[in-house]
Each structure stands twice: as C-alpha cells, then as structure tokens.
Amino acid sequence: MQTKIGFIGFGEAAFYIAKGLSGQGMAVGAYDRYSMVAQQSELIQKRAREARVNIYPGMKELIEASDIIISAVSASLVVCLAQASASYLKAGQFYVDINAAGTDTKVIADKIISPHALFVDAAVMGPVPTSGHKVPILVSGGGAAGFIEKMRPYGMNIAMLDGPAGKASASKMFRSIFMKGFVTLLIETVVAGRAYNIEDDILASINTTLTESPLPNVINSLLARGVIHSERREHEMDEVIAALRNLNLDSTMSEATKTKLRWCTNLRFKEYFQGVPPKDFHEIFKVTDKLLK
C-alpha cells in the first residue's frame, strides 16, 4: 500500500522535499493557510503544480488523508500547530516536526502529539534547495525508527539518534553554535585584516592550521590545549581587543572569546590536568560535567 505524506506549511523546505518525494512515486499533499491568500496563493499553487502536490483546503482534510504528517512551518508555531493537529490524528500516524525549534519546544510538542500519534523530532542538517528530499536529517523520539523504515524506499537521507524527542534538535541547535559562530568570527577576522591588507594571508594561515592533520586530530589538539592555556590567551585577546578599538572596529567576537577563556580559567583546567593537555579532549568533561549536576 502506498504511503501518503502530507505537509503542513508549503514553504521552500516543504516544496523541495515534496518535489523529490513525488518524483520517487510517493503520494504527497499539503496544506498551507496562505494558499487562499491572494499575495501568497500564486506561488503556492505554482510550486504545487511543479512538485505534483495536492493542496488540501484544510488541515483536518490533510491529516485524515495522510499516513505521515510533516510540520514545516516556523519555530514560533511548533506548539500551537501541534495543539491544533492533535485532535485530528489517530494511532499509527507519524507526526514529524522538521522546524528549527529548540529542544524544549520539541519536548512540549512531543507531549501534545504522543497520546494521539507517533512523534518524530527531525532536524534538517543541510541546505534543502540543493539537496531536496535527500538532505541529511537527524531524527529522535518515539516514532523515529518507524519513520525511517517508512521512508526507506524513497531515498531519504535519515539518521537516527537513539533517545527522546529533543535530542535531534539539540544536535542541530548546538551545531549552530559553531557554524554561525565560525562565520561571525571570520567576519571579524577579515574586516580587521583588511585594515592592513592581510586578510588573505590570515586566511591562508588558518587554512594551514586546520588542514595540517585530519580534522578530528586538529579539533582534539585545539580543545585539549585551549583549556590548559586559557589564562595566557585571555591576555593575548586583551591586545587584540585594544587593536580593534584603535581601528574603530567592532570587537564583539573577540570580547566573547576572552569571556569564554576566562570561563575556562575559572574552571581550573590547568590545575586539574597539572598543566599537561589531555590526550583526548573528552577528558575535559571530567571538569565540565560537574556543571550539569
């Protein structure tokens, strides 16, 4: 029997995933509250035709016609949409939340949905427009394993994280600390370098450091040595911040770096490891895990 999937919200992400799935022979439907609003309806209808997606007049009709329901709206609507959907769901259906919401929000949605259907916390880990339905997705929660099995014939790239709803979203959310932070660090770096026309030289030096060994080895070294030498590096960042201020340049990221280094110093990593960087960065959790207790 053919699996039927329905998207609540038919924006960009839903469109590209739906297009790929319909191309694999899956029956795809969608409901979007803007499908009858003049300014948005034309784009929604155009996308639906291109992706071969049936637009439903209401959420109730979509849910009742679908085996898998995908919530593809925005983080601010996760909970209210779960509340609005719950009464229409029935046992055996999958409710998959792919919105970029935080862990706590997904946990709340799970509590709302789980009495009625199988909840899946799904975190999209790449750009949907370029990857379509094959975009990497992490899933967790009570319905995760079943969802993977249902979608296996359609070529989706889904990986499971054993654990409750919220775990997949935590992976995406905490990955953003690095991905977004890395970009803003680069911005502050090249803008400062531009003052001396050395931005490309700085990037070349960064490239050398990050590629001199396999990345996991580089990361291990950076973390293990970073916590040991935090106090000295704090003082180095004082010099960096002063230089940026003398150039009338923003120093937000450099100031944040100094603050984080101070955090490391206050945790006394150097004292704990007797001044010797641990061989495996996971050893630093012997210190930081105390913060979670």
DOROFI-270878 format. One line per 10 residues: number of its first residue (from 1); their letters; for each residue x, y, z of C-alpha. Coordinates in Angstrom, 3 decimals, always signed. Layout:
% DOROFI-270878
NUM) A) X Y Z | ...
END
This chain:
% DOROFI-270878
1) MQTKIGFIGF) +0.000 +0.000 +0.000 | +1.399 +3.389 -0.987 | +2.450 +5.645 +1.869 | +0.842 +9.087 +1.809 | +2.667 +12.075 +3.194 | +1.208 +15.487 +3.994 | +2.995 +18.771 +4.678 | +1.515 +21.394 +6.956 | +3.127 +24.511 +5.577 | +4.315 +24.614 +1.992
11) GEAAFYIAKG) +7.254 +26.986 +2.051 | +10.640 +26.475 +0.466 | +11.792 +23.469 +2.508 | +8.500 +21.615 +2.142 | +8.421 +22.342 -1.596 | +11.861 +20.887 -2.329 | +11.373 +17.824 -0.141 | +7.890 +17.212 -1.559 | +9.155 +17.582 -5.128 | +11.798 +14.938 -4.546
21) LSGQGMAVGA) +9.400 +12.528 -2.870 | +6.742 +12.862 -5.557 | +9.486 +12.182 -8.080 | +10.087 +8.902 -6.262 | +6.459 +7.947 -6.694 | +5.125 +8.979 -3.294 | +1.657 +10.479 -2.927 | +2.200 +13.964 -1.492 | -0.298 +16.503 -0.178 | -0.008 +19.849 +1.560
31) YDRYSMVAQQ) -1.982 +22.377 +3.492 | -0.882 +25.973 +3.817 | -3.034 +28.607 +5.473 | -1.801 +31.113 +2.888 | -2.960 +29.049 -0.106 | -6.112 +31.153 -0.307 | -4.417 +34.496 +0.392 | -4.000 +36.497 -2.793 | -0.369 +37.518 -2.428 | +0.907 +34.057 -1.473
41) SELIQKRARE) -1.517 +31.730 -3.240 | +0.003 +32.130 -6.693 | +3.432 +30.935 -5.545 | +1.976 +28.078 -3.512 | -0.147 +26.861 -6.422 | +2.793 +27.163 -8.818 | +5.012 +25.115 -6.513 | +2.264 +22.535 -6.027 | +1.921 +22.022 -9.779 | +5.664 +21.718 -10.241
51) ARVNIYPGMK) +6.042 +19.262 -7.366 | +2.853 +17.350 -8.229 | +1.410 +18.007 -4.798 | -2.287 +18.046 -3.946 | -3.228 +21.169 -1.964 | -5.908 +20.448 +0.654 | -8.473 +23.059 +1.745 | -7.938 +22.457 +5.462 | -5.605 +20.878 +7.983 | -8.205 +18.328 +9.051
61) ELIEASDIII) -8.599 +17.030 +5.499 | -4.827 +16.782 +5.010 | -4.201 +14.911 +8.257 | -7.040 +12.464 +7.681 | -5.669 +11.683 +4.198 | -2.047 +11.160 +5.284 | -0.008 +8.404 +6.913 | +2.842 +10.793 +7.710 | +2.285 +14.437 +8.589 | +5.249 +16.810 +8.404
71) SAVSASLVVC) +5.092 +20.079 +10.294 | +7.065 +22.535 +8.166 | +6.151 +25.979 +9.427 | +8.363 +28.035 +11.751 | +9.768 +27.553 +15.235 | +7.287 +30.011 +16.728 | +4.347 +27.891 +15.531 | +5.540 +24.448 +16.634 | +3.483 +24.175 +19.813 | +0.294 +25.821 +18.593
81) LAQASASYLK) +0.346 +23.706 +15.424 | +0.792 +20.537 +17.473 | -2.188 +21.576 +19.597 | -4.299 +22.287 +16.518 | -3.345 +18.972 +14.884 | -3.663 +16.617 +17.835 | -7.418 +16.049 +17.731 | -7.293 +15.000 +14.061 | -4.510 +12.453 +14.494 | -5.019 +8.746 +15.026
91) AGQFYVDINA) -2.916 +5.821 +16.212 | -0.337 +4.645 +13.711 | +0.173 +8.007 +12.047 | +3.537 +9.764 +12.208 | +3.811 +13.430 +13.096 | +7.232 +14.696 +12.024 | +8.363 +18.130 +13.182 | +11.169 +19.449 +10.937 | +11.063 +23.009 +12.240 | +14.266 +24.611 +13.528
101) AGTDTKVIAD) +12.978 +24.825 +17.087 | +14.827 +24.306 +20.337 | +14.939 +21.154 +22.409 | +12.389 +22.277 +24.996 | +9.901 +23.246 +22.289 | +10.159 +19.818 +20.647 | +9.651 +18.123 +24.017 | +6.443 +20.107 +24.548 | +5.210 +19.189 +21.060 | +6.006 +15.535 +21.732
111) KIISPHALFV) +3.879 +15.571 +24.895 | +0.976 +17.037 +22.923 | +1.200 +14.628 +19.984 | +2.277 +11.318 +21.576 | -1.119 +10.447 +23.108 | -2.550 +10.512 +19.586 | +0.218 +9.547 +17.125 | +3.918 +8.765 +16.818 | +6.070 +11.880 +17.234 | +9.345 +12.398 +15.397
121) DAAVMGPVPT) +11.766 +15.179 +16.239 | +13.543 +15.859 +12.926 | +16.497 +18.191 +12.451 | +17.403 +19.209 +8.909 | +21.205 +19.331 +8.771 | +21.865 +20.838 +5.353 | +20.542 +23.147 +2.632 | +17.214 +21.825 +1.332 | +17.175 +23.712 -2.021 | +20.364 +21.977 -3.171
131) SGHKVPILVS) +19.672 +18.519 -1.692 | +15.896 +18.234 -1.901 | +14.462 +15.162 -0.179 | +17.991 +13.746 +0.179 | +19.050 +16.493 +2.591 | +20.637 +14.959 +5.723 | +18.080 +14.698 +8.530 | +18.615 +13.565 +12.110 | +15.638 +12.079 +13.945 | +14.837 +11.080 +17.508
141) GGGAAGFIEK) +11.734 +10.342 +19.535 | +9.197 +7.549 +19.765 | +8.367 +7.467 +16.062 | +11.909 +7.865 +14.705 | +12.691 +4.229 +13.862 | +9.312 +3.664 +12.227 | +9.613 +6.858 +10.207 | +12.987 +5.774 +8.845 | +11.535 +2.424 +7.857 | +8.562 +4.069 +6.125
151) MRPYGMNIAM) +10.795 +6.411 +4.127 | +13.496 +3.879 +3.245 | +12.065 +3.150 -0.244 | +12.089 +6.844 -1.192 | +15.787 +7.616 -0.916 | +15.737 +9.996 +2.035 | +18.972 +10.527 +3.961 | +17.780 +9.996 +7.541 | +19.970 +9.074 +10.504 | +18.636 +8.125 +13.906
161) LDGPAGKASA) +19.829 +9.382 +17.267 | +18.690 +6.941 +19.929 | +16.823 +8.903 +22.534 | +13.773 +11.039 +23.166 | +12.344 +13.928 +21.209 | +14.569 +16.946 +21.553 | +17.841 +15.090 +21.029 | +17.906 +15.580 +17.255 | +17.062 +19.257 +17.584 | +19.752 +19.646 +20.243
171) SKMFRSIFMK) +22.299 +18.345 +17.744 | +21.246 +20.918 +15.172 | +20.968 +23.738 +17.699 | +24.371 +23.171 +19.281 | +25.975 +22.656 +15.880 | +24.779 +26.179 +15.134 | +26.967 +27.482 +17.955 | +29.934 +26.576 +15.790 | +28.554 +27.113 +12.299 | +27.085 +30.554 +12.980
181) GFVTLLIETV) +29.884 +31.483 +15.356 | +32.535 +30.465 +12.831 | +31.029 +32.756 +10.222 | +30.913 +35.716 +12.578 | +34.492 +35.028 +13.708 | +35.556 +35.052 +10.074 | +33.772 +38.355 +9.512 | +35.567 +39.982 +12.446 | +38.871 +38.460 +11.312 | +38.819 +39.566 +7.665
191) VAGRAYNIED) +37.479 +43.032 +8.428 | +40.338 +43.560 +10.886 | +42.852 +42.091 +8.459 | +41.628 +44.405 +5.742 | +42.983 +47.368 +7.708 | +46.481 +46.113 +6.839 | +45.580 +44.345 +3.553 | +46.459 +40.976 +5.077 | +43.046 +39.296 +5.076 | +44.093 +36.659 +2.525
201) DILASINTTL) +47.354 +35.973 +4.380 | +45.420 +35.403 +7.597 | +43.002 +33.006 +5.886 | +45.920 +31.106 +4.348 | +47.435 +30.714 +7.802 | +44.099 +29.488 +9.206 | +43.846 +27.020 +6.341 | +47.283 +25.619 +7.181 | +46.379 +25.153 +10.824 | +43.047 +23.477 +10.109
211) TESPLPNVIN) +44.359 +21.140 +7.397 | +47.794 +20.123 +8.714 | +46.256 +16.929 +10.138 | +42.893 +15.141 +9.781 | +40.255 +17.470 +11.203 | +39.370 +15.279 +14.232 | +43.039 +15.402 +15.269 | +43.172 +19.174 +14.811 | +39.993 +19.623 +16.866 | +41.313 +17.358 +19.623
221) SLLARGVIHS) +44.526 +19.367 +19.845 | +42.772 +22.748 +19.772 | +40.380 +21.793 +22.566 | +42.883 +19.972 +24.771 | +45.478 +22.736 +24.564 | +42.903 +25.522 +24.607 | +41.579 +24.765 +28.079 | +45.099 +24.478 +29.526 | +46.411 +27.756 +28.111 | +43.259 +29.829 +28.628
231) ERREHEMDEV) +44.724 +32.361 +31.073 | +47.634 +33.307 +28.815 | +45.309 +33.568 +25.845 | +42.995 +35.865 +27.768 | +45.806 +38.405 +27.925 | +46.505 +37.943 +24.219 | +42.873 +38.748 +23.497 | +43.230 +41.962 +25.519 | +45.801 +43.038 +22.944 | +43.521 +42.018 +20.072
241) IAALRNLNLD) +40.580 +43.955 +21.504 | +42.747 +47.045 +22.049 | +43.961 +46.874 +18.444 | +40.421 +46.603 +17.109 | +39.270 +49.542 +19.194 | +42.189 +51.642 +17.956 | +40.973 +50.908 +14.435 | +37.384 +51.786 +15.422 | +36.315 +48.249 +14.517 | +33.721 +46.087 +16.233
251) STMSEATKTK) +35.261 +43.610 +18.703 | +32.155 +41.625 +19.705 | +33.556 +38.193 +18.890 | +36.988 +38.896 +20.362 | +35.405 +40.080 +23.604 | +33.259 +36.934 +23.682 | +36.384 +34.840 +23.134 | +38.073 +36.486 +26.113 | +34.978 +35.836 +28.233 | +34.964 +32.151 +27.292
261) LRWCTNLRFK) +38.680 +31.864 +28.010 | +38.027 +33.380 +31.451 | +35.340 +30.710 +31.944 | +37.963 +28.039 +31.222 | +40.437 +29.666 +33.604 | +37.858 +29.819 +36.377 | +37.168 +26.098 +35.974 | +40.875 +25.459 +36.670 | +41.501 +23.043 +33.821 | +45.229 +23.769 +34.035
271) EYFQGVPPKD) +45.296 +22.860 +37.697 | +43.198 +19.720 +37.177 | +45.437 +18.424 +34.368 | +48.615 +19.711 +36.070 | +49.471 +21.866 +33.091 | +49.581 +18.961 +30.613 | +46.957 +18.936 +27.802 | +44.875 +15.748 +27.939 | +45.421 +13.285 +25.113 | +41.701 +13.042 +24.402
281) FHEIFKVTDK) +39.505 +16.163 +24.587 | +36.694 +14.068 +26.091 | +38.661 +14.162 +29.337 | +37.686 +17.809 +29.809 | +34.170 +16.605 +30.616 | +35.528 +15.336 +33.937 | +35.542 +19.010 +34.839 | +32.557 +20.392 +32.903 | +30.123 +17.590 +33.773 | +30.007 +18.977 +37.298
291) LLK) +28.145 +21.975 +35.863 | +25.267 +19.734 +34.789 | +24.754 +18.214 +38.228
END
